[in-house]
Amino acid sequence: MSLEWLPELIEPEDGESIHGEYLDRVFAIYERDFVLSKPFGFSTRFATKRDPSQNGWPATFWHLISEGENEHLREVQIERCRYISWIRRMVDEFFTNYPERNSLNINWWRNQRRGASRILIATKDFSFLVVLEERRDYVLLWTAYPTRPHTSKKLTREHQNFWA
């Protein structure tokens, strides 16, 4: 299962402050991929949340790069930041192949979480996940993150059950 079709991970450079220059570089990629241009698929608008902003960052961006149960207490995670350039590529791959089940590069399926309809897009090895939430008139980028082994197994089962 090759991940060569995905961009390189965004690593902090020597001496680069995580909460300064590095985060600015990560945000520039997010802004390029989801603010200045937006994915488009199955005749619906693609959106991100700006409000409520967290620590001066738009809500969706903050959720993508940080971790924690309480939105106000979430902490920036380099591991999440590193993958920021994968998200748009995976969303584009999904929209290019939808509604086909099979793609050479991704697995996708739908589920329900807290009453919301979600589209889950994973790498073939389930090591990275993008979650979109379907709204009435648009699709919202909800979150994306590298998965842990137990989560990968759970996602694999969920994907298999969806397509069974």
Secondary structure, 3 states (H helix, E strand, C coil): CCCCCCCCCCCCCCCCCHHHHHHHHHHHHHHHHHCCCCCCECCEEEECCCCCCECCECHHHHHHHEECCCHHHCEECHHHHHCHHHHHHHHHHHHHHCCCCCCCCEEEEEEEECCEEEEEEEECCCCEEEEEEECCCEEEEEEEEECCHHHHHHHHHHHHHHHC
